[in-house]
Amino acid sequence: MSEAFYTLVLDVDFEFILDHDVPISLMDSDATCGGTKGYTCLGSSFGNCCSTNGWCGSTSAYCGTGCQSGFGTCGTGATTTSISKTTSPTSTPTPGTLGDCLAKKNVPIHLASASDFGQLSKPYNLRLPYTPAVIVIPTTVQHISDAVTCAAKNNVKIQPRGGGHGYASFSLGGQSGSMVIDLQSFQTITLDSNNVATVGGGVRLGNLAQAIYNQTRRALPHGTCPGVGIGGHATHGGYGYSSRAWGLTLDTIVALDVVLANGTAVHATSTAYPDIYFVSTTFFQTDDQKIDDYQALRGAADSFGIVTKFYLQTQPAPASVINWSFSIPNVFKSAATSAGYMLHIQSFAQNATIVDRKLGMGMYMDGSGFSISGTYFGTLADFNNKIKPELLRTLPTPSSSSATSMTWLQSLTALANGQPLQQPTTGYNQHDDFFAKSVVVPTSGQLTSDTWTAYFDYMIKNGVNAANPWFSIINLYGGPDSQINAKPSSFSAYSDREALWVIQHYGFTGNTAAPFPGGILTFVDGLNGAITSAQPGTTFPGYSNYVDPSLTAEQAHKAYFDTATYGRLVVIKQQVDPGKVFWNPQAVGN
C-alpha cells in the first residue's frame, strides 16, 4: 500500500455522491458506510452489513438491530460475498494435528496434560479463565515463526502473552482453544550508545526500570505496577506519572522486532523510510508487499503480530523526584460540595501559570477515602511554595499530607504499592478477581458541575456502603505542556491525544475463592454511566489498557479508536493478517 492509496480515497468526488441517491462502494478502501459519504457494504470484504454506527461487518452486531439496510444487507443471511471472514475459530483441531506440526519444527510446547499447564494458563483476572489449546514457550524467534505458521495451517487463533496482566484475559485468547505464545524467555534489557533500550517482549516493568537505571542511570515513562509486562503496556499506551513529562511508553518506541501472521520476522524501524515516518507511518517490505504495520503495532499490536523486541528511547533519570500525597476528608458527604472540589482541581490542572510537564497527578477514591497524589520533577521548595498552595486552595485541610524528595528508584518503589521492583521472570503469581471500565474525558468536554455532582451522588448513594470493594482512579493526562497530548492523533494507532482525564473504575471481590458477585458489574457500569449520562453531548472514549470485556467488538472499536484510525487499521489487517490469525474478541476486523 502507498500514499497514492490514501490520495485515491480523498479524491473521490463527494459532490457526485451528494447529488445521487445510489450508495457508493469504495471497494474495500474504507470500512465505514452510510453517513454523509453514502458508502455501501455490498461486496465489501469487511462484510455486507452496515451497522447502526456506520461500520461494515458480517456478525450480528452489524447485521442485527440498527443495521442500515440502505447501505448493505441486514439479517442472519447477510454474509460477505468476497473474502471469507472468520471472527472466531470454527473448530478446534485435534491436538495431534497441531501438535505434530509443532513437534516437527521442534517448538517447545505445553499441553493440558503437562504438570505446569494450570499455572501457565492461570489468568491475572481470575474472573475470566480460559483453556488454551496449547501454550508455546519459545526461546528463539524461529520458534515463534514456526508456531505461528502451524497455528495458521490448523485454523487456531493466536495471542501473545508478555506479562499476562490483561484485564480481559485476552493474552489467553479471550476464549478457550487458542494458541498462547508466552514470551517469558525473552528477557533482554540492554542500552546502546544512543541510550536506546533493547527490551525483550517478556520483560516486566519493574525489571526494566531497575535494569536501565542500574546500567546507565536512564529511565522511561511507564505505569507503577512492576509486574505488568512491557508488551501490552507499551503497544496500547502506557501511562505513568512521568508521562506528562516524557509521553506514553508507546511514544518511546523507535523500532520493533515483530513476527507477522505469515511467520515472517521483520525489523520495523523509522530510519529506513524517514519521510514516511515523518507522517507517522513506516513501511517495510515482506513477501513483495509493502505494509504499514509499524503504526498499527503502536496502539493495536495484539491484532497484528508478536513483538519479540522493543527499541525504546530512554530519558536521563532525574537526580531527584518529589513524591507527594494529600488525603482530603469528608468528600463523600455532599455531592454538590465534592463537585465544587473537583471543579477547583480541574481548573488547577489547566492553570498554565502553575502547572507544566513536571507535574504528574492522580486522584484515588473508594467511598471512604479520597487522595490526590503524584510526582514532581522540580525542587521540593518549588512544590511547597507554588504547586501545593494552589492545589489545596478551597479544599478541606488534608487529614494527612506528604512531599518527599527521593531518588528515581526510590520514587518507583514508593509508587509500587508494596511490591518490589524486581519481579520473577517465571512463575509470576499475582492475581485478582475484578471487573473494570474506563472513561476518557476530552479537554474539549471537561466535566461540568452537574456531571461531577451526578458522579459523586452515585458514589455516595451506592458506593459508600457497597457490598464489595471498589475504587476509582482519575489520572491527569492533559493540561499545560503535557507531552502525551503533544503528539498528533496521526502519530500512532493510539487515539486519545486530547484527553484531560482518564478514569478507571474497578470493582473486585477481595475473596478470590468466592463466586464473582453480579452486583459488582452493575455498580461499575453505573460509575461510568453517571458520567456519560450527565453529558450526553460529549463523546467519551475508553482506554484500551483498561480493556472492558463486556463490550462487543464494535463497541470496543468505537471506544478505543477514532473513526479514521480504525478504518485504516482494518485495511492494514486485511493486508497483513487476512486469515485473522491474531484474534481476540475485540481484535481489529472482528
N, C-alpha and C positions, 0 to 999 in steps of 0.2 A: 504494500500500500504506500502511496506517495502523497505529497502535499496536493498534487493535482486532484486526488480523490476528494479531498475536502473542498477544494475550489469548485469541483463539479457540483457538490451538494449546494454550495452557496449560490451558484449561478443559475439555479432553477428559476424560471420565470413565474414569480408569485402572482403577478398581475393576471396571468393566464389562469392560474388556479382560482383566484377570486372571481373571475368572470365566467367560470364554468361550474356546473354542478357535479361533474363527474369526479370522484375521488382519484387522486394521482398516486401512482406507485413509483417509488424510487429504487426498486429492485434491490432491496436489502442494504442500501447505503445508510438507512436510518431505521431505528427500532420504534419510532414514535408513529402515531396515527391520529386521525381526526383533527380537532382543533382548527386553528386558522390556516394551517398548511394543507389540510384536507388529504393527508396520506392515507392510503388503504393498506390493509394487511393481506389482501388476497394475493396468493402466490408468493408470499414472503417466507423465507426460511426461518424467521423468528416464530412464525405461527400465523394462522389466518384470522384470529380473533382480535378485535380492538377493545381493550379493557376500558373500564369507566374512567381510568386515569390517563388513557391515551398511549398505551404500550401494546405492541403486537406480541401475541403468545398463543399457546395451544392448550393450556391447562384450564381447569375450572375457574381459576382466579381471573383468567382473561375471557373465557367463553361463557361464563355464567352470569350472575346478577350484575347488571350495569354494562354488559357488553354492548358496544355501539355497532348495531347491525348495518348502519350506513357506511361503515368503513371496513367491512370484512364480514365474516360469517359468525354466527353465535350458536350455542347449544352443544350438546355432547358429541355431535357428529362433525364438529368443526375442527378438522385436523389439517396439518400442514401438507401442502401439495408438492413441496420441493425437497429440501434437505430434511432428512429424518431427525426429529428432536427427541432426545431422551432426557427426562428430568430426574429420573431415578433409575436404579438398576431394575431391569425387568425380571431378573432372576439371579440367584447366587450360584455360581458354578460349583461343581463338586470340588472339595479341597484338593483332590488328586489332580484335577486338570490344571489348576493354578499352581499347586504345589510342585507338579512335575516340571513346569516351566521354570519356576524359581530354583528348583534343585539343579536343573540342567545348567543354569547360569551361576550356581554356587552363591546364591543370595542368602544371607543369614535371616532366618525367619523364626517366628514363634507362633505356633498354632494353639488352639484352645486346650489341647492335651498337655501343653508344657506346664511345668510346675509354677512358673513365674508369670503365666498369662494373666491371672487375676490381678496381680499387682501392676503389670504393664498396661492393662486395659482399664484400670480404675480411674474414673474421671475426677477432675478437680471439683466440679459441681456434682455432688452425689445424687442430686435430684434427677439427673439425666444420664443414666448408664446405657451404654451400647456395647454390643459384642462384635468386634471386627472379625472378618473372615480370616485375616492373617495380620500379624504385626511384623513388619520388616525393621530390623535394627542394622542398618548399613554401616560399614566402616569406610567405604570408598564412594566416590561419586558414581563409579561404574555400577556399583550395587544398586544405587537409586535408579540410574538409567535402565538397568535390566528389569528392576521391579516394576517400573512404570510401563515398560513395554509388555511385560507379562500380564499386568492388570488390564491394560487396554485390549489385548488379544482375547481375554477371558471376560470382557464386559464387567469388570469390577471397578467400582469407583475408588478414588484415592483422595486421602487428605494427609498432609504432613503434620507431624507433632513436634514442636520445638520444646516449649515449657509445659504445654498441656494445660495452661491456666485459663482456657476459654470459658466464657460464661454459659455457652450453649452446647458444650461438648462436641463442637464441630471438628476438633482435632482427632476425635474418634470416628468421624464421618458424619455425625449428626443422624445416624441410622445404624442399624446392625448390618453386617455383611460387607462393609467396605474394607479396603486395604489401608492400614495405618503405616506410614513411614516415619519411624521415630528417630529423630536426629541427635539422640543423646551422645553419640560418639563424636559429633562434630563440635569440638570444644576449643578450636584455635582462637587465641587472642594475642595479636602482635601489632606493633606500630612501625610504620616506615618512616623515612626521613622527612616526609611531608606531614607527619603526625596523622596519617590516615590509619585507622584501626581496621585490621582484617579480623572478622569475628565469625566464628562458626555458627551455623544455623541452630545448634542446640544449646547455645550459651544462655545462661540466666543473668538477669540484670545486675544482681549483687556481685557475681563473679566478674562480670565485665567492668563494672565501676572500680572494683578493687584492683584488678589487673592493670588497667590503663593508668590508674593513678600511681601504682607502685612502680611501673616501668618508666614513665616519663612525666609524672605529675599532670596528666591530662584528664579531661572529663567530657561527658556527653549529657545532653538533656534526656531524661527518661523518668519513668514512674518510680514510686517509692517502695513498692513491694519487691524485695530482692529475688523472690522465687519465680517471678514472671519471666518467660522466655523472650529472647530478642525477636524471634520470628514473627509472631502475630503482633507484638507490640509495635515494632518498627514499620511493619507493612500496612498498618491501619491507622497510624497516627503516632502515638507515644508521647503522652503529656507528663510533665513533672513541673515542680515549682520553678525550675530554671528555664522552662520553655519560653516564657515571655522574654528572656534574655537571648536565648540561643535557638529558638524554634522547637519544633517537634523532633522526636527521634527520626521520623521519616525524612525530615528536611536535611539530615546529615548524610543521607545515603548518596555516595558518589559513584558507586558501581555495585553490581550484584553478580554472583555466580548462580545460575539457575538451571534446573532440569525441566525441560518442556514436555508437553503431553506426548510427543513422538519419541521421547527418550533422549533427545539431543541435549547435551550440556553446553551452555553458552556463557560468555562473559559479557554482560551488558554494561557499557560504560559511556560516559558523555564525551570522552576525549577523541573518539574516532569520528564523531559527527558533531563538532561544536556548534555549527549553525543550526542544526536541527534541535540540539539540546537547548539552545537559546530560547526556542519556543516550547521548551519543556517536553519534548518527545525525542527519545533516542531510538534510532532504527538499527537493527543488526541483522546480519544475513544468516539464514539457515534453510536448507533444502530449497535453494533458489527462490526463496520468498522473503522479502523484507517485511519485518513486523515491528510494531511499536509497543512491545511488551514491557519495556522499561517503565513507562509511565503507569501502565496498568498494575505492575508489581508494587508500585509505591501508592498503596491505597486499597488494593483488592487482590493481593498476591495469591490467596488460597484458591482463587478461581482460575489461575493461570500457570502455576508452576511451583516448584520446590526450590526455595533459596537455600543453597548449601553454604554460601559465604556472603557476608555483608562487608562492604568497604565504607567506613563511616568517618567523616571529617570531625576530628575531636577539637576541643577548646582547651586553652590553659586552665587548669583548675584554679579557682580563686584561692588566694592565700588565706582568706577568712570568709565565713558566711555567718550572717545573723539568722539564727533560728528563733522565731518569735511566736507567741500564742497568747490569746486573751479569751477567758471564759466569761460569757455575758449571762447574767442571771435573769430570771423572770420573763423569758422570751415566750413561754407557752401559757401565758395568762390572758392576753388580749390580742386578737388577730390584727385589729386596727393599729394598736401600738407597735407591734412587731413589724407590720408593713412599713411604718414610719422609719424604724431602724434600718430596714432593708433599702428603702429609698435613699437614705443617707449613705449607706455603704456603696450602693450602686453609683451615686453621684461622686463619692470619693474615688472609686475605681476609674472614673473617667476624667479626673481632675489633672490636667497636664502640668499644672504648677507644682504638684506634689508627686504624682506617680509617673515613673518611667519604667524601662525594661528591667531595671534592677530588682523590682518588687515581684515576688511570687506570692499568691494569696488564694486561700480557700476557706470555706465555711463547712462546719460539721454540725448536724443536729439529729437527735434521735427521740424527741418527745420529752426528754428530761433535761438534757444538756445542750448547750449551744456554744460553739467556739469558733473563733476566727484565728487562723494561723498561717504561717508561710515562711519564706526566706527573704533575705535582703542582701544584695551584693554590694552594699555600701558599708559605711562605718557604723559602729554602734551609736556614736554621737549623732550622726545624721538621722538614724532611725528614731532615736528617742526625742530628738528636737523637731523633726519635720514630719515623719510618717505617723508616728504614734499619736500625737495630739490631734491631728486632723481626722484620723480614723475613728478615734474614740469620742470625738466631739458629738454631742447629743445622745450618745449611747449610755446605758447604765454603767456605773462604776464596775469594772470587772471583778468577779469573785476571786479570780486568780490571774496572774499575768507573768510572762517571762520574755526576755530578749537577751540571748546569749551569743557571744562570738565563738565560733568553732572552726576547726579545720574542715576541709571538704568531706573527708571520710567520716569525721565525727558528725557532721550535719546529716549525711545519708543514713548513718546508723541510727541517729535520733529519730529520723522520719520513718524507720522501717518497722515500727510497731512491735518492737521487742524481738524481731528476727535478726539473726546475724547476716552480714553482707555475704559471707562465704556460704554458698549453698551446695548441696550434693549434686554431682553430675549424673548419678544414677540413684535409683531408689527414693526419689522425691516423694514425700508422703504428707503434703499439706492438702487438706480438703475442706469443703464447706457444703452446705445444703441450702440453696437460695434461689431467688428469682429477682432479676434486676431489669430496670428500664432506664432510659436516658432522655433528656430534653436538652437540645442545643438552643440557647437563646441568642438570636442575632442582635448585633448592635442596633440595627435599624428597628428592631422590635423589642427593645428592652422592656422589662416587666413594669407594668403600671401599678399605681397604688391599689386599684381594685384587684389586680391579679395577685399581688403579694398578700393582700387581705384574704382572698379566697384560698390561697395556698396554706397560710397559717391557720385559717379557720378549719380546713380539712384536717390538718395535723392535730390541732387542739381537740377536735371532736372525736377523731378516730385513732390518733397515734399516741396520745399521752398515756392511755391505759390499754394499749394494743395487747392482744393475746400473745403475740410473738415479737421478738426483737427486730428492729429495723434501723436504718439510718439514711439520711440524705447528705450528699456532699455536693457543694456548689463551688466549682473552681473558676477562677478568673483566667480566661483565655485572651480576651481583647483588652481594650483600654489603651492609653497613650503609649506609643513606642513598642507595642507588642510585636515581637518577631515571629509569632505564629501567624498573625494576620498581615505581615509584611509581604508574604508570598501571594502571588495571584492565584486565582482558582484554577488556572490552567497549568499550574506548576506540577500537579500530580493528580491522581485519582481521588485523593482526599479532598472533600468538598466544603469543609466548614471553616473557610478563611474569613468569615465575617462574624464569628462567634464572639459574644461578650462573655457569657457564662456557659459552662457545660455542667449539667446537673445529673447526678447519678442517684437513683432511688433503688434501695437494696433491702429486701426482706429475707430473713433467714430463720432457721428453726432453733438454733442453739442446742439441738439434740439430734445428731445425725442418725441415731438408731430408730427414731420415730418416723412414721409416715409423714409426708410433707403436707401441711395443712393448706387447703384450698383458699382459706381466708387471706393468706399472705399475697397470693396473686391478685385478689380483689383489692386489697389495700394498696399495693404498689401501683396497680393500674390507676387507682384513684388519685395517688400523688401526682402522676403525670397528667391525669385529666383535670385536676384542679387548676393547673397552669394553662393547658391548651384550651380548655373550655372557656376560661375567663378572657382569652384573647383570640377569638376565632378568626380575626383578620390577619393574624401573624402565622407564618409558616415556621413550624418548629421542627427542624431535622433531629436526627439522633446521632450518637457516636458509636461507630461500629466496634470499637474495643469494649464497649459495654453492650454487646450484642444481645438483642431481645429475641429469644427463641419462639415467642408467641406470635411474632409477625409472620404473615405469609411472605413468600418470595417477593411478590410485587410490592407489598408494604415496606419490606426491608430495603428494596432498591430505591424506593422513593424517599425513605428516611435517611439513607446513608450516602446517596449520590444525588447531585443535581441532574436535571434532565439531560443537558448536553453531555456531561461526563458519562452518564450511564449509557446513553446511545452509542457513544464512542467505544465504551468497554464491550458492549455486545458485539460490535463489529470486530473488535480485536479477538474476542473469544471465538467467534466463528472461524477466524483465520488460524489461530494457534492451537485451539482445542475444540475442533468441530464435533468430536465424539463425546465431549463433556466428561473427559477422564477425571479431571479435578472437579469434584462435586461435593456440595453440602446443601442442606435445604434452602439456603438463601444465596447460593452461588450466582454469579453473573450468568445470565442467559436462561435461568430457570423460568 
